Amino acid sequence: QKEVEQDPGPLSVPEGAIVSLNCTYSNSAFQYFMWYRQYSRKGPELLMYTYSSGNKEDGRFTAQVDKSSKYISLFIRDSQPSDSATYLCAMKDTGRRALTFGSGTRLQVQP
Amino acid sequence: EAEVAQSPRYKITEKSQAVAFWCDPISGHATLYWYRQILGQGPELLVQFQDESVVDDSQLPKDRFSAERLKGVDSTLKIQPAELGDSAMYLCASTLGSQETQYFGPGTRLLVL
């Protein structure tokens, strides 16, 4: 079983919809949680970064971390066709500096 | 805005040939990572450098892969000989000191025929 599980999708929504992306994890030592956006044939781009539990909002994006359930979410409000990409969750503990990634969820926002 | 640079962007090679990828991290970033991303999967760490020293190469297939960061700035990842299963995106990332945010380059897409 992988340390980080993420539904690969694809997830197709109409423009303007609220999108919910999720990851579960098994390693209770993870303390730092990130969401990256990756367009086709490009490198990952950091969207959101959260330490420990709680919520963080940035524009149309909200990240939530529930450490008790080992569950993290990314919400995208008023989704746009330009949001069409693969969304990767990533996390790490305080000791190891490298990230452990989910497999990514492919999102398609239909105009 | 400072970015991580990688070259080449695309590489096609035949199996058993040698290939090399180059990465130039954001200026001043002491920690450099090489990840491999197979299509449809998330990136997986190959090697991590702190300045010129390797701090984690536990997932690097050392019989065919090598990595160096001689002056603690740019880095080279080499595969010799390449195998069909090495076809993937090779990503370089860097961080500034103790900060946790990793910045990724555009990647090198390798196809082994």
Contacts between the chains, C-beta under 8 A, distances in Angstrom:
chain1	res1	chain2	res2	distance
A	4	B	42	7.6
A	6	B	42	7.6
A	8	B	40	6.9
A	32	B	100	5.1
A	34	B	101	7.8
A	36	B	104	7.7
A	41	B	89	8.0
A	41	B	107	7.8
A	41	B	109	6.7
A	42	B	106	5.9
A	42	B	107	7.2
A	43	B	4	7.6
A	43	B	6	7.9
A	43	B	91	5.7
A	43	B	104	3.9
A	43	B	105	5.3
A	43	B	106	4.7
A	43	B	107	4.8
A	44	B	43	7.1
A	44	B	91	7.3
A	44	B	104	4.8
A	45	B	104	7.3
A	46	B	101	6.1
A	46	B	102	7.4
A	46	B	103	7.1
A	49	B	100	7.2
A	49	B	101	6.0
A	51	B	100	7.9
A	88	B	42	5.4
A	88	B	43	7.7
A	90	B	42	7.5
A	92	B	100	7.0
A	96	B	56	7.4
A	97	B	31	6.3
A	97	B	33	8.0
A	97	B	48	6.4
A	97	B	55	7.6
A	97	B	56	7.8
A	97	B	95	7.2
A	97	B	100	7.9
A	98	B	33	6.1
A	98	B	45	4.1
A	98	B	48	5.5
A	98	B	56	6.3
A	99	B	43	7.6
A	99	B	45	7.5
A	99	B	102	6.2
A	101	B	42	3.0
A	101	B	43	5.3
A	101	B	44	7.3
A	102	B	42	5.4
A	103	B	40	6.9
A	103	B	41	5.1
A	103	B	42	5.1
A	104	B	40	7.6
A	104	B	41	7.4
A	104	B	42	5.6
